[in-house]
Structures are given as structure tokens and as C-alpha cells.
Amino acid sequence: MSISLIVGLGNPGTRYVATRHNAGFWAVDDIVRKAATQFRPEAKFQGEVCRVEGADLKYWLLKPTTFMNHSGQAVVALANYYKIPPQQILVIHDDLDFPPGIARIKKSGSDCRHNGLKSIIAHLGSNQFLRLRIGIGHPGHRDEVTSYVLNAPTRDDQIAIDTAIKVSLEVMPLILTGEVDKAMQQLHTHSANSE
């Protein structure tokens, strides 16, 4: 099934721009740059929104401005308005389970203790949306997670994360047209080689 909505997860405001939790924002910002367009604030969707229309691809991009824990409010507002089912939504988010430099596609599943995903699943009433997981590494102890995700990565980690995003965007056309298995094969093979 093709993708009609790409959601990048992060926190709004300059305080959070460079923090690990904003990896999803970084990815959709790169998509928008590549498409030579820009986000615009949209109050009714509680986020920044962009429409991309190519020769054979048409989709929305969304950056919720609700803060991470309430991302689902923005996602459900736009999805309901344009009648986009969960199966046509891709959520791009930071992931503690993978080291920087690794990106993985996941078809559905639990929130993996990610508050943004938790909110989206609760508001959509479904976990049947696609995820692009951008590895940011783990601080080593769960008590340090909040501080870790709300701080900037090291220079080397930032380079690795940026590379993972770049490689992910190379398979984005496959994801958008519904060729998810092919995209997974390409992305996961590349990521495995860089581990």
C-alpha cells in the first residue's frame, strides 16, 4: 500500500532542534529540502505541514508541534481530515535500540517505549502504520534515557545519524509506492554493512 502521510517526530522550539529525540524532524526536513518546498504552520493539524506532488507521488509531510508525548493529536487531526488510514502512514522516529548509523523499517507493532509512538497508537486506535527507526544509541541505563534523548549527539554520532537518514531517504521512493519489502532489503543490507 502506498504512503499518503509521512510524520517526523520531534519536539518544537529552538531548545530541541539539535537533540537526539528530533531525528524524525531531521529526516522530514531533508525530504522537504530535496523536494524544494517548505513546511508551513497549520493550526488545525497542530503542526507544520507540507504537500509534495511529483509525477507519480503525492503525499503529506507533518511535523507535530504538540511536543513528543502528544504527537498523536496532530497525526489523527491530519489523517482524519484527509481520510488517510493508518496503513498509509509512515512515522519516522529516533530509536534507542539501534546504534547511530543504523536505520530500520518496521511494518507495525508496539510503541517500543517511545512516547511519540505511544501517543500515535492511542489516538489512531491502531498500531498498523509503518515506522522508519533512526538509531541514536542508548546511554546504558534507563534512568539516563530522558537526559540522553533531550541532548545533542556527539559529533561522530551526528555524522552517523545523518548518514543513516541519507541512506533511508534513498529508499523512500520504494516506501512511498508500497514496495516496503524491497526498501527493507536495501536499507537493512546497507545498514548491516555499516555496523
ABEGO torsion letter per residue (X at the ends): XBBABBBBBEBBEAAAAABAAAAAAAAAAAAAAAAGBBBBBBAAAGBBBBBBBBAABBBBBBBBAAEAAAAAAAAAAAAAAAGBBAAABBBBBBBAABBBGBBBBBABEBAGGBAAAAAAAAAAGBAABBBBBBBAEBAGBAAAAAAAAABBBBAAAAAAAAAAAAAAAAAAAAAAAGBAAAAAAAAAAAAAAAX
